[in-house]
Structures are given as structure tokens and as C-alpha cells.
Amino acid sequence: MIDISLDWGSDVSAGPGGDLATATDADVLTQRICRRLLTNAGDYIWQLDYGASLGLFVGIPADPDGIEAVIRSQMLLETAVPASPPPAVSAVVTDQANGIVTANITYADPASLAPVSVAITTPANPLS
């Protein structure tokens, strides 16, 4: 199945022939992971329990342990992510004054088992 290339928070882009750019297999899984993590539970009307609701961590005191736990549990729900080796997740406060947390996720590519890394950073705390 062909998926359109779309990085979270940006727009679609043109491919080499002027049509919509498509994602490679590895990029499709990364896009699915980002979509799962950044979608609020209840917002996807076809599957109401889908989504990690990471956006709920914005505007509250930084909670890297809570973010790690949510990401870890959601990674296990993404069927294309291999269970072995298990995904590695670490969340660290990168800017205490603004409540910015960066989550680093490493999982195995399903086809080659090569490690794939994804980093997600929360925006600055709008209340600080």
C-alpha cells in the first residue's frame, strides 16, 4: 500500500514527477507512530481508544516518566513495530524553565531489524 509522505506538523510535498510525494516503508511506520502518539484518545472517530494523547502533557509541569510510560505502552499497540527487540524509550527535560521534554524512541525496522530512531519534542509551556 502506498502512503502519502507527511511529517507531523507540516504539509504534503511534491514528488519528483510533480505529484504527491510518497513515503517509503520505513517512513510509513514512523508516520504511524507519530500519528498514534500525537492523536488524542477519542479524536479518531473510527477507533475511539486509538491515540496516546501526548498533547495533554503540554502546559503542565514536565513529567518525563509519565511520557515514557505512555509512549512505551502505545508502541506495543502499533502492530508493525516488532516486539523483539523491544522499543527503547527515554524522555528527558531539555529546558526546565520552559517545560520542554524530548522523547527519544528507538525501535527495530520490521523488514531489516535495523534500529530506527524518532525524537519528539514538546513545545514550550504556554503558561510559563
Buried (B, 14 or more C-beta within 10 A) or exposed (E): EEBBBBEEEEEEEEEEEEEEBEBEEBBBBBBBBBBBBBBEBEEBEEEEEBBBBBBEBBBEEBBBEBBBEBBBEBBEEBEEBBEEEBBBBEBEBBBEEBBBBBBBBBBBBBEEEEEBEBEBEBEBBEEE
